[in-house]
Amino acid sequence: MKLKKIVYVFAAATTLAGALAACSSEPKSEEPKQPAQGAQNPDAGEKANPYLASEKPLKLTVHMGTKDSGVFKNDWPIFKKAAELTNVSLEGTLPVTVSDFSETFSIVIASGSIPDIMQALSKDFLQYGPEGAFLPLNDLIDEHAPHLKKFLEENPDVRSASSDNEGNIWFIPFIADGEAEKGWFIRKDWLEKLNLEVPKTVDDLYNVLTAFVNNDPNGNNKKDEVGFFHRNTSIGIEGLMALWNAYTDYRAFDNKVIYGPLEPEYGDAMTNMAKWYKEGLIDKEIFTRGGKARDILLADNVGGLTHDFFASTGNYNEQLQSKIEGFRFEPMLPPADVNGVVKEPSKRDRAKNYGWGIAHSNPDAVATIKYFDFWFTEEGRRMANFGIEDDTYTMADGKPIFTDKVMKSDKAPVDVIRETGAQSNFGFQQDYFYEEQWTLPLATEGINQYKENNVFMDKYPILKFTDEEQKEIQKIGPKVDTYVVETRQQWILGAKAVDHAAFVKELEKLGARRLVEINQAAYDRYLAELKQ
């Protein structure tokens, strides 16, 4: 696609509110520059530099930053090293003070002056790509990015997540590794003190929580124990609701899409959770305590059970065992649901809904896609995950092992790694071995237990909607979401009696059934795409 055509379509796109019509600056060339190719093919013969992306030094601007990793820094070591290998260097455009990356993206798009490489959400690429803001990557990948091409061919789910309904690839996503995300943790020392077994059913869990809040397992002669607690209400509620086969959002079973709140199991879950809350088995402040709930309740020796991230939750044993005698907050398998099925509703997303793409005005799209391809080579992937050799890691028996700089720092290991630019959530494939190294053995045992018992439910995929569907979702969705969240809280708190039939009628009036139809159509397209 020639640049003249791109600029024309871009300026004509009415959904950009005319702002991008101003983006008619002189193009740097009619066609992307095509420097001599480096030896990018994995099967090619030896070359002086197999990673070379540009014959001449090339500097590209990059709009990049996430909440986790912060704003791109020009002096990040892995990107400086990548520049030595590829001859392509990046210059960040975002000020370090930026915190709202969605707002910043909107401002940049409206300005019409787009950096050469943009990090953005999938919805933004799928909206503004077809309008001309970004280049389609299919031909570039086929012709100049053998590692990326191979990866996408072997991972059709990732290819689907990065492309539109017509199959045009608009961005390279950040690809997570590892299935396990969250699991159940319980005070094993309290179980032993009260002569209780690890709960294996919903009834067992009810009995254990009842004992926790009534039988003084912390031994302070006060009735201050909290049964189930969580620092994020929606995530915590999801774990509990699954015990009654209820879900907070969309799920697909046997290729049929359901919206959890519309299903009868949702009413059963709400009725039971309201009962548990009334009896004190669920934290009375679960809707207000906030992000520090885990820190506070465990440190105060009053929290009994939660459903949270393996790695971070497992760390509390190391932090608190010297302060609380006998403290053991350990993972357990999910209790079987009311139908006797042991399952975990959370599972780590592979292709995240963000990544980086190439702007329409990029001066050298070929060199840029070669640069993207570098991060899918063995060397690039290792740098993106572990940082710089002999600084943050060394090689031992063919594996990158973190140094004391990472493992014995006062900072969290991932924060030390991110100081090099690694794990900064751009378009690369994560290696779970990076996380395994700093996950304590207790959490690792829990993860392995979940994996060995195959308890993970399938994730609901990232779907792509047509423009018409997206408009309907934007019109109907917020009203449905607000009503569901408000009613759920009222029911659990006992402020309102659970009446699921009336709830469903109201949801239907708000258009929830139409949202299911839209999701089903998009899900059917997703399945068809995977079969291609």
N, C-alpha and C positions, 0 to 999 in steps of 0.2 A: 504494500500500500504506500503510495507516494505521499510525501509530506504535504504537498499542496492540497491533496484531497482530504487529508486529516484536518488541516487547518480550516478548510471550508466547512466540513461537517461539525467541527468543534465550535466554530463561531456561530453556526446556525442552530445549535441545540437550544431550544427554548427552556428546557428544564434547568439550565444554568443561569436563568434569570438575566440573560444578556451580559452577565459579567465577563464571560469568557470570549465574547465577541471582540473584546479589546485585545485578545491574544492573537494579534496579527503581525507580530514583530517579524523582521526579516528572518526566514529560515536559514540555518547555517549551511544546508545543502539540500538538494532535491531528494537524494537517497542517502540513507545512513552510510557513513564511511565504512569501507571494507578493508581493514589492514590485513597484512599477511597473516594467515592462520598459524597459531601455535599447534603443537601436537596434542590436540584435545581428545583424540580417540584413545580409549583405554588399550586397544590392541595395536596402536601405532608403534613404529620403531622408536628407538631412543632419540631424544632431541636434547639440545642444550638446556632448554627450559620447557617442560611439558605443560606449564601452567600459563604461559604467555598469552595475554588477551589482546594486547595492543603493541605494535612494533615501536611506536613512539609513546613517551609518557603521556598519560591521559588523566586529567582530573575531572571528576564528575561531582555534581552537587547531589546531596541526599537529604531528604526529609524523613527523619527516622527517630522514633522514641516511643516507649511504652511505659505504663505505670510501674512495671516490674523492674525494668532495666534503666529507665531514665532516658535522657536525650543523648543522641549520638555525639560522641566526643572525637575530635579529629586526632587526638593522640592515643586512642585506644590501641594497644600493642598488636592485637591480632589483625587489625585492619592496616596497620603500618607494615606488618610482615606480609600480608596479602598483596600490598602495593609493590613490595620488592619482587614478589613472585609473578604477579600478573601484569605489572606496569600500569595498573589502574589504581588511582588513589581517590578517596572520597573526602568531600568537604561538607560538613553538616551545615544546615541552614536554620535549625531551630535554636532559639536562645535557651540557656540552661534553666530558666525560670518557668518554662512551660510545664503545665500540669494537666491541662485539658486537651488531649491530643485530637479528639473528635472536632472540637471547636477550631483548633488550629488548622486541621485539614480543610475545613469548610472555608476558612479565611483564605488559605492558599489557592484553593480551587476558584473562589470568587475573584481573586486578583488576576487570574489568567496567566500568571508567571509561575510556571510549575518547575520545581527542581528536576534534574535529570532522572533521579531514582526516587520513587515515592513509596513510603510505607503507609498502608491504610487498611481499613476493614474490607472484607470481601464484598459487602454490599456496595461500598463506594467504588471499588474497581468494576463491579458488574453494572453499576449505573453509569459511571462516567467513561468507562472504556469504550463502549459502543458509540458514545457521543464524540469520541475523538481525543479525549484527554490522555489516554494511554495506548500503547502499541499492543496489538495482539501478538502473542509470543510463539504461536504454533510453528511457523516456518523458521523463525530464528532458532528455536530449540531443535527442530529436525535437522537443520543444516550446520549448527555451530555449537551445540551443547550435548555431547554424547552421554555424559553422566546423568544429566537431568532427563534426557530422553529415555534412557534405560530405566531410571527410577520411576518415572511416570507410567511407563508401559507396565511395570511390575506392580504398581500401586494405583489401580484405577480409581479408588476412592479419593485419593489425593488429587488426581487429575480432575475428577468431577468437581471437587470442592473449589478448584481454582479456575474453573471455566464457566461460561454461560450456557444457556440451553441449546445454543447452536454449536457448542463445542469449542468456542474461541477461548484460549487460555489468556487471562489478563494479569495474573500475578503468580508468584512463587510463594506458597504459604510457609509459615513456621510449622514444622512437623514434629510433634511430641513423640516420645517413646515410652513404652511401658504401659501395661493395662491398669495396674493398681493406682488408685487415687485416694479413696477414703475407706475407712472401715470402723468397726465398733471397738471401743475401748472401755474396760470396766475395772473397778477397784478389786483386784484379785485378793488383796489382803483383807478387805471387808467380807468377801465371800467366805474365806477361811475362818474368820472370826465368828461369823454367824452360822458356820457349818452348812453352807449352801454350795450347790454345784453351779458351774457356768450355765446360764439359761440357754436352752436349746429350742424352746417353743415360745410363742407369744404368752401363753399362760405362765410359763416359767419366768419370763421376763417381768410380768406383772407381779409375781410373788417376790422376786428378788428386789425389785424397786420398792415394794411395800415394806419389806424388811429393812432396806437401807434407810428409809425415812422415818421408821418407827422404832427401830431397835438399837439406836445409838452406836453404830459401828466405829465411829471415830473416838468413842469413849470419853467424851467431855461432859457427859450428863446433861446435854442440851439436845433438844430436838431441832437441830440446825442443818441436818444433812439434806442435800438436794439430790433427787434421783437422776432423772435425765436432764442434761443441760446442753446448751450449744451457744457458740458465739455468732452464728449466722442463722437466723430463724428459718429462712427458706430451705437452706441445705439440711439443717437439722430435722425439720419437719419431713423432708423427703425420705430420710432414712427410716423414720418411724412409720410413715404412711405406707411404705412398701410392705410392712408386716401384715397389712390388710389388703394387699394388692391394689393399693390406691397410689395415684401419681399426681404430681402438681402440674404437669405440662403434657406435651404430646409424646406418645409412644407408638411403636408399630409392633403388632403381634400377627404373625402369619401374613405379613404384607398388608394388614389392615391398620390404618391410622386411627388412634383414639385420642380424645382429649380428656385427660384424667378427671377433671371436675365434673364432667357430664356422666361419668360411669357410676353405677350404683355402689361400687366398692368405696367410692370417695365418701359417700354418706356414712357407711359403716366405720371408716377410719375416723371421721370427724366425731362421731358419737363416742367411740372408744377413747379418743384422745381428750375429748372434753371431760370424760369420766376420770381419766388418769390425772388430768390437770386439777380437777376439783379435789381429788384425794391427795394432792401434793406430790405425785410421782414425777411430774414434769415441773421444771423450774418455774416458780411463780413470776419471775422477772424475765422469762425467755424472750419476750417481745421488746424488752427495754434495756436489758443488761449490756448488750453490744459486744464489740470485738474483743474485749478483755475478759469475757466471761470465763474462758478456759484458764487463763492466768490466775484470776482471782479465786475461783471456786476450788481449784486444785491446790493452790498455795495455802488457802484457808482450811484445807483438809475437810471440805464438805461436799465436793462434787463426786458423784458415783459412777455415771455412765455418759458417754457421748459417742457421736458418730462424726469422725473428722479425718483430716489428712494423716496418713500413716507416719510419714517422716517427722513432721513437726510435733505430733501428739506423742510419739514415742520418746521424744527428748525430755519430757517432764520427769521421767524416772530418774535420769541422771541429775536433773536440776534439784529434785525434791527429796531424794532418798536420804540425804544427810540431814534434812530439816524435819522430816516427818518419819518417825520410826516405823519401819516395815512397809513403807509406801510402795505399792505395786499397781501401776495403772497400765494394764496390758491388753493387747488386742485379743479379740475373740471372734469366731465365725458368727455371721448373722444368725439370729434365731430363725427357725423355720417359720414361714408365714402361716396364715390360718389354713392354707391348703397343704401344708407340710413341705413346702419348697424352700430350700435354703438359697437365697439370692442376694446379690449386692447391686442396688440400682445405679450406683455411680461407676463410671469407667472413664479413664482419661481419653480425651479427644485426641485423635492423631493429627489430622490436618486442622490447624486452628483457623479461625475465621479472620485472619489477618496475615499479611506478608508484604513483599515488596514487588513493584512493577516498574516498567520503563515509560517515562513520559513521552508524549508525542514529539516534543522538541529536543529530545536527547540527541546530542551530536554524533554519537557512534553506538547505535543499537547493537551492532554485531559484537563489538568489544564488551559491551555491557552484559549481553547474554553469556559471553564466554566467562566474564567475571562471576556472574551468578552460578555458572557451571562449576567454577573452581570450588565453591563451597560444598559441592556434591562429590568431589574427589576424596580419596582417603585422607590426604593431608589437610584439605580444607575443612572436612567434617571434624577431624580431630582438633584443629584449632578452634573451631566454632563451639566445641563442647568443653575443651579442657584448657584452652588458653595457650601459653607459650612454653615450649619445651625448655627444661632446665630452670624454669622460673616457677610456674604453677604446677608443672607435672614433669615427670621423667618416665622413660620407657623401661618396662621390666617384663620380660617374657612376652614381648609383643603387645603389651597393654599400657595405656597411659595411666600412671599412678600419681595422684596428687602429692605435692610436696608438703612439708611442714608449714610453709607459708600459707597454705590453704587450710590444712587440717588442724593446725594449732593456733590459729588466729583468734582474737577476741571477737571477730565478726563471724557471721554465718558463712560457711564455705561458699555458698552460691554468690554471696556479696563480694567475696574476694575474687572469685572467678570473673564476675561481671566487671571488675575494675580493668580487666584486660580487653573487654568487649565481648568475651565469650558469653554464651547463654543470653544474648541480648535480643532474642526473639525476632530475628530477621528471617529471611528465607533459607533455612537449612534444616537438615534432619538431625534431631536430637539423638543422643546415645545414652540410654538409661544407666549405663555403667558410671556416668558422672555422678548420678544421684545415689547409686548403690554405695559408693565409697564413703559418703558422709551420713548415710542412714544407719542408725544404731542397730545392732543385732536383733534387739527385741522387735523393732518395727519390721525389719527384714523378714523375721520369722513369721510375723503376721501376714505380710505380703505373700510370702511363699505358701502359707496355709490357704489363703484365698485363691491363689493361682492353682494350686494342686487340687482343690475341691471344685474348681471351675464355676465359681459362684457369680461371675460378672454377667450382668444383663447387657444385651446389645445396646449401644448408644443410638439415640435418634439422630439420624444424619443431618448435616447441614444441607438444607434444601435451597433450590433456586426457583424463584417465582417470576412469572411474567410481569410486565409493567402493570397490567390490569389487576393481576392478583395482588401485587404489592400495594397498590392503591387501596384495595379493599381491606387488606390486613392493617394498613395504617389508619383506616377509618374505624374499623371494628375492634381491633386488638386492644388498644388502650382502655376502652370502656370495659371489655371483658376482664382484662387483667386487674383493673382497679376493683371491680365488683368481687372477684374471686378472693383477692388478698384481704379486703376489708371483711368479707363475710367469714372467711376462714378464721381470722383472729377473733371475731365476735363469738363464733361457735366455741372455739377452744377455751376462751376466757369465761364462758358461761354467760356472756352478756345477751346472748340470743339462743333460743332453742334450735337444735339442728333439725332442719326441714329440707331434706335434699330434693324432694319432688318440686317444691316451690322454687328452690334454688335453680334447678334445671330449667324450669319454665322461664325464669328471668334471663338465664343465660341464652336461651333460644331466642328470646325477644331482642337481646343485644346482638345476635348474629353468630353465636358460637358454633352452631352447626355449619354455617357457611365457611367458617375458618377450617373446620375439619375437612370439608369438601376440597378446599383449596390445598390443604396440606396433602390430602390423598392424591390429588392430581400431580402435585410436585414430587411426591414420593414415588409414584408410578413412573414418572420421567427419570427419576434417579435410578431406579432399578433397571430400566431399559438401557440407560447409559452405561451401567456397569457391565451389561451383557455384550456391549458392542466390542 
